[in-house]
Amino acid sequence: MSDLTPQIQRLVIFGATGDLAARMLLPSLYFLDSDKLLPDGLKIIGSARSEMDRDAFVKLVRGIMDKRSEGVDEAVWKRFAERLDYCAADVTKGAGLKALSEVIEGRPSIYYLALSPSLYGAVCRALDESGLSCGECRIVLEKPLGHDAESSRAINAEVAEVFEESRVFRIDHYLGKETVQNLIALRFANTLFEPLWNNLAIDHVQITVAETEGVGDRWPYYDEYGALRDMVQNHMLQLLTLIAMEPPADAGADSVRDEKVKVLKSLRPFSRHDAQQMAVRGQYKAGVVEGKTVKSYEEERGGPSQTETFVALRADIDNWRWAGVPFFLRTGKRLPERRTQIAIQFKPLPHSIFGQAADNDLSANRLVIDLQPKEDISLLLMNRRPGLAGTRLQALPLSLSLDDGGRRRIAYERLLLDVILNNPQLFVRRDEVELAWAWIDGVADSWADSGQAPRPYAAGSWGPAGAFALLERSGRAWLDE
């Protein structure tokens, strides 16, 4: 592996004692090492404000891995532990990185900022002042990049003063999921789907990101962002662009991202009228989720709030391929089940030859892509029911997934490996981020202009009544209805 990426010899995780590092980053790196995918000689350096020596950090990481259901392979752990090091640092000041500079020893490095985006500019300046922003060094940024288009542009500009765009990797972990990558193969490696992937065959598209948990003690962050900025701006718009983009010229990173940008540019802006007819805000009240009584958002927060914990909206893409095809997006906290799903609903048959009894059984074809809690792709097809009593039809799902029964990978494994291999295809380019924010700002502004407040919904339900009316107005329904 070392011959593929000989230039990268250090991977520094700023915020190494935080939640993201414990849940995703350190386990992902361990599993990459288990599969012998990490370059020989790559050192993993944890960094945070906490004073800690190397042995204490190694012990901390071992404790993280021991809690995982997969367990620890001692041979792998010995190899992985030898890669680990730790250096306390004040990452916002060049002088605060002096000790880290000695540990890095001038080697080309990857800097993973598992920190608040408000610190990104200061960290980049500190890396530059301390001589750690070499020409081969790369930087990885977590979402959210800003609170709106203006703040996003400001953060990106600060980063760009130190790192050119080719060395900036903006992570959206949804893009690391195997099923999302399969979506590209499904569309562009098969002659079956591409001729049907347009407004002639597709009636509408639904994207759902449902969570059963509430906000809990994350409310200070969530109260600032809400569901629109926390989920729709990044995860859901990224999924939408992958579904709607035109075939790229090749599989190169910029070819794919150029097509995604075209989709974002084609999104119809929201108006004040759209806020009333095409978007729904909600906030969960007390209720029952998975058999347990749970508090309302305002009870968790400790006071009144106008922050939405649920969003349902209709997005229209004004281009030749998708004219007249609505994209319905829905996300929320305290919903009945945890689910991330894309449903491509095809149009019904223009004419049936089977008679009334069979016609009652007819369902239009549907392609359903599940990202979590399971990863699956299924195509709903009509089939004749066995029997002698005339023709009756039934809908049967055809599974297109390849589940080998092995360990389910963490999405961050793919993304971290791609950073190491300098492959930016699954990362979000600066213009993507800023275009997505501009559209989201239009939605938020239309809410503000119309005075639309979040509508209450009981925890454990599928959101406020307006979310159902959003589809019913066009004679459609959410897939779970």
C-alpha positions as CSV (number, residue, x, y, z in Angstrom):
1,M,0.0,0.0,0.0
2,S,2.9,2.4,0.7
3,D,3.7,2.7,-3.0
4,L,0.3,4.2,-3.7
5,T,0.6,7.2,-1.2
6,P,4.3,7.5,-0.2
7,Q,3.9,11.2,0.5
8,I,1.4,11.0,3.4
9,Q,3.1,9.9,6.6
10,R,1.1,11.6,9.3
11,L,-2.6,11.8,10.0
12,V,-3.5,14.3,12.7
13,I,-6.9,14.3,14.4
14,F,-7.7,17.6,16.0
15,G,-10.4,16.9,18.6
16,A,-9.1,13.4,19.1
17,T,-10.8,13.1,22.6
18,G,-14.2,14.1,21.2
19,D,-17.3,12.1,20.3
20,L,-16.7,11.9,16.6
21,A,-13.2,10.5,17.0
22,A,-14.4,7.9,19.5
23,R,-17.5,6.8,17.5
24,M,-16.2,7.0,13.9
25,L,-12.7,8.1,13.2
26,L,-10.5,5.9,15.4
27,P,-12.6,2.7,14.9
28,S,-12.5,3.4,11.1
29,L,-8.8,3.7,11.1
30,Y,-8.4,0.5,13.2
31,F,-10.6,-1.4,10.7
32,L,-8.6,0.0,7.7
33,D,-5.5,-1.3,9.4
34,S,-7.1,-4.6,10.0
35,D,-7.7,-4.9,6.3
36,K,-4.1,-3.8,5.6
37,L,-5.3,-0.7,3.8
38,L,-3.3,1.9,5.7
39,P,0.1,2.9,4.2
40,D,3.2,1.5,5.8
41,G,4.7,4.0,8.2
42,L,1.6,6.1,8.6
43,K,1.4,7.6,12.1
44,I,-1.9,8.6,13.6
45,I,-1.5,11.5,16.0
46,G,-4.3,12.5,18.3
47,S,-4.4,16.2,19.4
48,A,-6.7,18.1,21.8
49,R,-6.3,20.6,24.6
50,S,-6.2,17.8,27.2
51,E,-2.8,17.0,28.6
52,M,-2.1,13.4,28.1
53,D,0.9,11.2,27.2
54,R,1.1,8.7,24.5
55,D,0.4,5.7,26.8
56,A,-2.8,7.3,28.1
57,F,-4.0,8.0,24.6
58,V,-3.3,4.4,23.5
59,K,-5.2,3.2,26.5
60,L,-8.1,5.5,25.6
61,V,-8.3,4.2,22.1
62,R,-8.1,0.6,23.3
63,G,-11.1,1.3,25.6
64,I,-13.0,2.7,22.6
65,M,-12.4,-0.5,20.6
66,D,-13.2,-2.8,23.5
67,K,-16.7,-1.4,23.7
68,R,-17.4,-2.3,20.0
69,S,-19.3,-5.5,19.2
70,E,-16.7,-6.6,16.7
71,G,-14.0,-7.0,19.4
72,V,-10.3,-6.5,19.0
73,D,-7.9,-8.7,17.1
74,E,-4.7,-8.6,19.2
75,A,-2.3,-8.9,16.3
76,V,-4.1,-6.0,14.5
77,W,-4.2,-4.0,17.7
78,K,-0.4,-4.4,18.2
79,R,0.2,-3.0,14.7
80,F,-2.3,-0.3,15.1
81,A,-1.2,0.8,18.6
82,E,2.4,1.3,17.2
83,R,0.9,3.9,14.8
84,L,-0.7,6.0,17.6
85,D,0.8,9.1,19.2
86,Y,-0.6,12.1,21.1
87,C,0.2,15.8,21.4
88,A,-1.7,18.3,23.4
89,A,-2.1,21.6,21.4
90,D,-3.8,24.9,21.2
91,V,-4.8,24.6,17.6
92,T,-5.9,28.2,17.1
93,K,-2.4,29.7,17.6
94,G,0.8,29.0,15.6
95,A,2.8,29.0,18.9
96,G,0.4,26.4,20.3
97,L,1.4,23.9,17.6
98,K,5.2,24.0,18.3
99,A,5.1,20.6,20.1
100,L,3.0,19.1,17.3
101,S,5.5,20.3,14.8
102,E,8.2,18.4,16.5
103,V,6.1,15.2,16.4
104,I,5.2,15.6,12.7
105,E,8.9,16.1,11.9
106,G,8.2,17.9,8.7
107,R,6.4,15.0,7.1
108,P,3.5,15.5,4.7
109,S,0.3,15.2,6.7
110,I,-3.5,15.0,6.7
111,Y,-5.2,17.3,9.2
112,Y,-8.7,16.1,10.3
113,L,-10.6,18.9,11.9
114,A,-13.1,17.1,14.2
115,L,-13.8,20.6,15.7
116,S,-16.4,23.3,15.6
117,P,-16.4,24.9,12.1
118,S,-16.1,28.3,13.8
119,L,-12.5,27.3,14.5
120,Y,-11.6,26.2,10.9
121,G,-10.2,29.6,9.9
122,A,-8.1,30.0,13.0
123,V,-6.7,26.4,12.7
124,C,-5.7,27.0,9.1
125,R,-3.9,30.2,10.0
126,A,-2.1,28.5,12.9
127,L,-1.0,25.6,10.6
128,D,0.3,28.1,8.2
129,E,2.1,30.2,10.8
130,S,3.8,27.1,12.3
131,G,5.0,25.8,8.9
132,L,2.7,22.8,8.9
133,S,0.7,23.6,5.8
134,C,3.0,22.0,3.3
135,G,2.2,21.7,-0.4
136,E,1.4,18.0,0.0
137,C,-0.6,18.4,3.2
138,R,-4.4,17.9,3.1
139,I,-7.2,19.1,5.4
140,V,-10.5,17.4,6.2
141,L,-13.5,19.5,7.2
142,E,-16.6,18.3,8.9
143,K,-20.1,19.8,8.5
144,P,-21.8,22.1,9.0
145,L,-19.7,24.6,7.0
146,G,-21.5,27.7,8.2
147,H,-25.0,28.7,9.2
148,D,-26.0,30.2,5.9
149,A,-24.5,31.1,2.5
150,E,-22.7,34.2,3.9
151,S,-21.0,32.4,6.8
152,S,-20.2,29.4,4.6
153,R,-18.5,31.6,2.1
154,A,-16.5,33.3,4.9
155,I,-15.3,29.9,6.3
156,N,-14.4,28.6,2.8
157,A,-12.5,31.8,2.1
158,E,-10.5,31.5,5.3
159,V,-9.5,27.9,4.5
160,A,-8.6,28.8,0.9
161,E,-6.1,31.4,2.1
162,V,-4.0,28.5,3.3
163,F,-5.1,25.4,1.4
164,E,-6.0,25.4,-2.3
165,E,-9.2,23.6,-3.2
166,S,-7.5,20.4,-4.4
167,R,-6.2,19.8,-0.9
168,V,-9.5,20.5,0.9
169,F,-11.8,17.4,1.7
170,R,-15.3,18.3,2.9
171,I,-16.9,15.3,4.4
172,D,-20.5,14.2,4.2
173,H,-20.5,10.7,5.7
174,Y,-23.6,9.7,3.7
175,L,-21.5,9.7,0.6
176,G,-19.3,7.0,2.1
177,K,-22.2,4.6,2.5
178,E,-22.0,1.6,0.2
179,T,-25.5,1.9,-1.1
180,V,-25.0,5.6,-2.1
181,Q,-22.0,4.5,-4.2
182,N,-24.1,1.7,-5.6
183,L,-26.6,4.3,-6.8
184,I,-24.0,5.7,-9.2
185,A,-23.3,2.2,-10.5
186,L,-27.0,1.4,-10.7
187,R,-27.6,4.4,-12.9
188,F,-24.6,4.5,-15.1
189,A,-23.5,0.8,-15.4
190,N,-26.9,-0.5,-16.6
191,T,-28.8,0.1,-19.9
192,L,-32.0,-0.8,-18.1
193,F,-32.4,2.3,-15.9
194,E,-30.9,5.3,-17.7
195,P,-33.6,5.4,-20.5
196,L,-36.3,5.4,-17.8
197,W,-34.5,7.9,-15.5
198,N,-36.5,11.0,-16.6
199,N,-39.9,12.7,-16.5
200,L,-41.3,10.3,-19.1
201,A,-41.2,7.3,-16.8
202,I,-40.8,8.6,-13.2
203,D,-43.8,10.1,-11.4
204,H,-42.0,11.5,-8.3
205,V,-39.1,10.9,-5.9
206,Q,-39.2,10.6,-2.1
207,I,-36.2,11.1,0.2
208,T,-36.7,10.3,3.9
209,V,-34.2,10.7,6.8
210,A,-36.1,9.7,9.9
211,E,-34.7,9.4,13.4
212,T,-36.3,8.1,16.6
213,E,-34.1,9.9,19.0
214,G,-34.7,13.4,20.2
215,V,-32.2,16.3,20.5
216,G,-31.4,15.7,24.2
217,D,-28.4,17.6,25.4
218,R,-27.4,18.6,21.9
219,W,-30.0,21.3,21.9
220,P,-27.6,24.3,22.1
221,Y,-26.2,23.2,18.7
222,Y,-29.6,22.1,17.3
223,D,-31.4,25.2,18.4
224,E,-29.1,27.3,16.2
225,Y,-29.5,25.1,13.1
226,G,-32.7,23.1,13.1
227,A,-33.6,20.3,10.8
228,L,-33.4,22.4,7.6
229,R,-29.8,23.4,8.1
230,D,-28.7,20.3,10.0
231,M,-30.0,17.6,7.6
232,V,-31.5,19.1,4.4
233,Q,-28.6,21.4,3.5
234,N,-26.0,18.6,3.3
235,H,-27.2,15.0,3.5
236,M,-30.5,15.3,1.7
237,L,-29.4,17.7,-1.0
238,Q,-26.4,15.4,-1.7
239,L,-28.7,12.5,-2.2
240,L,-30.9,14.5,-4.4
241,T,-28.0,15.6,-6.7
242,L,-26.8,12.0,-7.1
243,I,-30.3,10.9,-8.1
244,A,-30.9,13.8,-10.5
245,M,-27.5,14.5,-12.1
246,E,-26.8,14.0,-15.8
247,P,-24.4,11.2,-16.8
248,P,-20.9,12.6,-16.2
249,A,-18.2,12.4,-18.9
250,D,-16.3,10.0,-16.8
251,A,-16.0,8.8,-13.2
252,G,-13.4,11.5,-12.3
253,A,-14.0,13.6,-9.2
254,D,-14.6,16.9,-11.0
255,S,-16.8,15.3,-13.8
256,V,-19.1,13.9,-11.1
257,R,-19.1,17.1,-9.0
258,D,-19.7,19.3,-12.1
259,E,-23.0,17.4,-12.7
260,K,-24.1,17.7,-9.1
261,V,-23.5,21.5,-9.3
262,K,-25.7,21.7,-12.4
263,V,-28.6,20.1,-10.4
264,L,-28.1,22.6,-7.5
265,K,-28.2,25.5,-10.0
266,S,-31.5,24.1,-11.4
267,L,-33.3,23.9,-8.1
268,R,-36.3,26.2,-8.3
269,P,-36.0,29.0,-5.7
270,F,-38.6,29.2,-2.9
271,S,-41.0,32.2,-2.7
272,R,-43.3,33.3,0.2
273,H,-46.2,31.5,-1.5
274,D,-44.1,28.3,-1.7
275,A,-43.6,28.4,2.1
276,Q,-47.3,27.8,2.6
277,Q,-47.9,25.3,-0.1
278,M,-44.6,23.4,-0.5
279,A,-42.9,23.3,2.8
280,V,-43.8,22.2,6.3
281,R,-42.0,22.9,9.6
282,G,-42.7,20.8,12.7
283,Q,-41.5,20.5,16.3
284,Y,-42.1,17.4,18.4
285,K,-44.2,17.4,21.5
286,A,-44.3,14.7,24.2
287,G,-45.3,11.3,23.0
288,V,-44.3,7.6,22.9
289,V,-41.4,6.4,20.8
290,E,-40.5,2.7,20.7
291,G,-42.7,2.0,23.7
292,K,-41.2,4.7,25.9
293,T,-42.6,8.1,26.9
294,V,-40.4,10.9,25.8
295,K,-40.3,14.7,26.4
296,S,-41.1,17.4,24.0
297,Y,-38.3,19.4,22.4
298,E,-39.1,22.5,24.5
299,E,-38.9,20.4,27.7
300,E,-35.5,19.1,26.6
301,R,-34.4,22.6,25.8
302,G,-35.9,24.1,29.0
303,G,-38.0,26.8,27.3
304,P,-39.9,27.9,24.2
305,S,-38.3,27.7,20.8
306,Q,-39.2,28.4,17.2
307,T,-36.6,25.8,15.9
308,E,-38.0,23.1,13.7
309,T,-37.2,19.4,14.4
310,F,-39.1,18.3,11.3
311,V,-39.1,19.4,7.7
312,A,-41.0,18.2,4.7
313,L,-40.8,20.1,1.4
314,R,-41.2,19.8,-2.3
315,A,-38.2,20.5,-4.5
316,D,-38.5,21.1,-8.3
317,I,-35.6,20.8,-10.7
318,D,-36.1,23.1,-13.7
319,N,-34.4,21.2,-16.5
320,W,-35.4,19.0,-19.4
321,R,-34.9,15.7,-17.6
322,W,-36.9,16.5,-14.4
323,A,-39.5,19.1,-15.5
324,G,-42.8,18.2,-13.7
325,V,-41.3,15.6,-11.4
326,P,-41.5,16.6,-7.8
327,F,-38.9,15.6,-5.3
328,F,-40.3,15.3,-1.8
329,L,-37.9,15.6,1.1
330,R,-38.7,14.7,4.7
331,T,-36.6,14.6,7.8
332,G,-37.3,14.7,11.5
333,K,-36.5,13.8,15.1
334,R,-38.7,11.6,17.3
335,L,-40.3,9.8,14.3
336,P,-41.7,6.2,14.6
337,E,-38.6,4.5,13.1
338,R,-35.1,5.1,12.1
339,R,-34.9,5.1,8.3
340,T,-32.9,6.7,5.5
341,Q,-34.5,5.9,2.2
342,I,-34.8,7.0,-1.4
343,A,-37.9,5.9,-3.3
344,I,-38.1,6.4,-7.1
345,Q,-41.8,6.0,-8.0
346,F,-42.4,5.2,-11.6
347,K,-45.6,6.2,-13.4
348,P,-48.5,3.7,-13.6
349,L,-49.3,1.7,-16.7
350,P,-51.1,3.8,-19.3
351,H,-53.5,0.9,-20.0
352,S,-54.2,-2.5,-18.3
353,I,-55.1,-5.6,-20.3
354,F,-55.8,-7.8,-17.2
355,G,-59.4,-7.1,-16.2
356,Q,-60.9,-5.5,-13.2
357,A,-59.9,-8.1,-10.6
358,A,-56.3,-7.9,-11.6
359,D,-56.4,-4.1,-12.0
360,N,-57.3,-3.8,-8.3
361,D,-53.9,-5.4,-7.6
362,L,-51.8,-3.3,-9.9
363,S,-49.1,-1.1,-8.4
364,A,-46.7,1.1,-10.3
365,N,-43.1,0.0,-10.3
366,R,-40.9,1.5,-7.6
367,L,-37.2,1.5,-6.9
368,V,-36.4,1.7,-3.2
369,I,-32.9,2.4,-1.9
370,D,-32.4,1.9,1.8
371,L,-29.3,3.4,3.5
372,Q,-30.1,2.7,7.1
373,P,-30.7,0.9,9.4
374,K,-30.1,-1.7,6.7
375,E,-28.5,-1.2,3.3
376,D,-30.6,-2.5,0.5
377,I,-31.8,-1.8,-3.1
378,S,-35.1,-3.3,-4.2
379,L,-37.2,-3.0,-7.3
380,L,-41.0,-3.6,-7.0
381,L,-42.3,-5.6,-9.9
382,M,-45.7,-7.0,-10.8
383,N,-46.0,-10.8,-11.0
384,R,-48.9,-13.2,-11.7
385,R,-50.2,-14.9,-8.5
386,P,-50.0,-18.7,-8.8
387,G,-53.4,-20.4,-9.2
388,L,-56.1,-21.5,-11.5
389,A,-58.8,-19.0,-10.7
390,G,-58.1,-16.4,-13.3
391,T,-55.4,-13.8,-13.5
392,R,-54.5,-12.0,-10.3
393,L,-51.4,-9.9,-9.8
394,Q,-49.1,-9.3,-6.9
395,A,-46.2,-6.9,-6.3
396,L,-42.9,-8.6,-5.5
397,P,-39.6,-6.9,-4.6
398,L,-36.5,-7.9,-6.5
399,S,-33.4,-7.4,-4.3
400,L,-30.4,-5.9,-6.0
401,S,-28.2,-5.8,-3.0
402,L,-25.1,-7.9,-2.4
403,D,-25.0,-8.7,1.3
404,D,-22.1,-11.1,2.0
405,G,-23.0,-11.3,5.7
406,G,-19.7,-9.8,6.7
407,R,-19.0,-6.8,9.0
408,R,-20.9,-3.7,7.9
409,R,-18.4,-1.0,7.2
410,I,-18.4,2.4,8.8
411,A,-19.0,5.0,6.1
412,Y,-15.9,6.9,7.4
413,E,-13.7,4.0,6.4
414,R,-14.2,4.7,2.7
415,L,-13.8,8.4,3.2
416,L,-10.7,8.3,5.3
417,L,-9.1,5.9,2.8
418,D,-10.0,8.2,-0.1
419,V,-8.4,11.1,1.7
420,I,-5.2,9.1,2.1
421,L,-5.4,8.1,-1.6
422,N,-6.1,11.7,-2.6
423,N,-9.4,10.7,-4.3
424,P,-11.9,13.6,-3.8
425,Q,-14.8,12.1,-5.7
426,L,-17.0,11.5,-2.6
427,F,-16.2,14.8,-1.1
428,V,-18.1,18.1,-1.5
429,R,-16.6,20.9,-3.5
430,R,-16.7,24.5,-2.4
431,D,-19.2,25.6,-5.0
432,E,-21.5,22.7,-4.1
433,V,-21.6,23.8,-0.5
434,E,-22.3,27.4,-1.3
435,L,-25.0,26.7,-3.9
436,A,-26.8,24.3,-1.4
437,W,-26.7,27.0,1.3
438,A,-28.1,29.6,-1.1
439,W,-31.1,27.4,-1.8
440,I,-31.6,26.6,1.9
441,D,-31.5,30.3,2.7
442,G,-34.3,30.8,0.2
443,V,-36.4,28.2,2.1
444,A,-35.6,29.8,5.4
445,D,-36.3,33.3,4.1
446,S,-39.7,32.3,2.7
447,W,-40.6,30.9,6.2
448,A,-39.6,34.2,7.8
449,D,-41.4,36.3,5.2
450,S,-44.6,34.3,5.7
451,G,-44.3,34.0,9.5
452,Q,-44.5,30.2,9.3
453,A,-43.9,28.8,12.7
454,P,-43.2,25.1,13.4
455,R,-46.4,23.0,13.7
456,P,-46.6,20.6,16.7
457,Y,-46.5,16.8,16.2
458,A,-46.6,14.0,18.7
459,A,-43.3,12.2,19.3
460,G,-43.7,8.8,17.6
461,S,-45.8,10.1,14.7
462,W,-44.7,10.9,11.1
463,G,-44.9,14.6,11.7
464,P,-47.6,17.3,11.5
465,A,-50.6,16.8,9.3
466,G,-49.3,19.3,6.8
467,A,-46.6,16.8,5.8
468,F,-49.3,14.4,4.5
469,A,-51.2,17.2,2.8
470,L,-48.0,18.2,1.0
471,L,-48.3,15.0,-1.1
472,E,-52.1,14.6,-1.0
473,R,-52.6,17.9,-2.9
474,S,-51.1,16.1,-5.9
475,G,-52.8,12.8,-5.4
476,R,-49.7,11.1,-3.9
477,A,-48.8,9.7,-0.5
478,W,-45.6,9.0,1.5
479,L,-44.4,5.4,1.2
480,D,-45.2,4.5,4.8
481,E,-48.9,5.6,4.6
